Amino acid sequence: MTSFPSTDIIIEITSLSRRLFYSVSQVDEFPTTARHGVWAGELGMLLAVAGTLLNRGIVDYKWVAIALVLVSIIGVPLGKFR
């Protein structure tokens, strides 16, 4: 029977992956491949948020939900500009 890795190991793996994807997104400077860099940056940010939410130190997710709503209110209108 295999055991599931502890949450601390998963947090460390997501943190390492986030750094890798963020680094890849910063190096990509050619217009033809810039979309891949943006995708890598978005994936890195998703892993950073997932790793943060897995942290045992977070007892109340109220502030996380408030921040998500505020960022959505600000980000959606900004995303419509070209």
N, C-alpha and C positions, 0 to 999 in steps of 0.2 A: 504494500500500500504506500503510495507516495503522499507526502505531505505538501500542503499548499505553502508557498513562501510567505514569510511574515510581511506585515504591512510596511515595516521599515525597509525591507529589501525592495519592495515595489516602489516606494517613494524614492529610493536612491536610483533605481533604474530609470524612472520617469525623469528625474533631475538630470541624469547623464544624457538621456535621449534629447531632452529639451535643449541642453547646451549644444549638442551636435547639430540638431536641426536649425537652431538659431545661427550657429556659425556658418552653416551652408547657405542660409538665406542672406547673410551679409556679404558673402564672397561673390555671389552671382551678380555680375554687372552688365552682361550682354543683353540687349533687348529681346533677342530671340529666345533666350532661356530664363528671362526674368520671372516668368510665371511660375516656373518650377521653384525658384527661390522664394517667392511669396507663399507658395503652397507649403514649402518646408518651414517657413516662419510661422504660418498658421498652425501647422501640426505641432511645432515646438511649444507654442502658446497653449494649445489644448492639453498637451502633456503636463505643462507647468500647473495649469488649473487643476487637473485631475490629481496630481501629486499633492497639491496644497489641500485639496478637499479630503484626501486620505489621512492627513496629519491628525494624530490623536489629540493634539493641543486645541483643536477646534471643537469647542463644546456646543456652541450655538451658531447655527448657520444663518441667523437673522441678518448679520452684516454682509454676508456673502450675497444673500438675496437682494438686499438693498443696493449693493454695488452693481449687481447684474442689471437691475431695473434702471439705475441711473446711466450706466454705460449704454444700454439699449436706447434710452431716450435721446442721448447725445449722438450716438453712432449712426442710427438709422437715417436721420436727416442728412448727416454729413456724407453718408455713403451714396446718396442720390445725386450729389454734385459730381461733375466729371472734371 
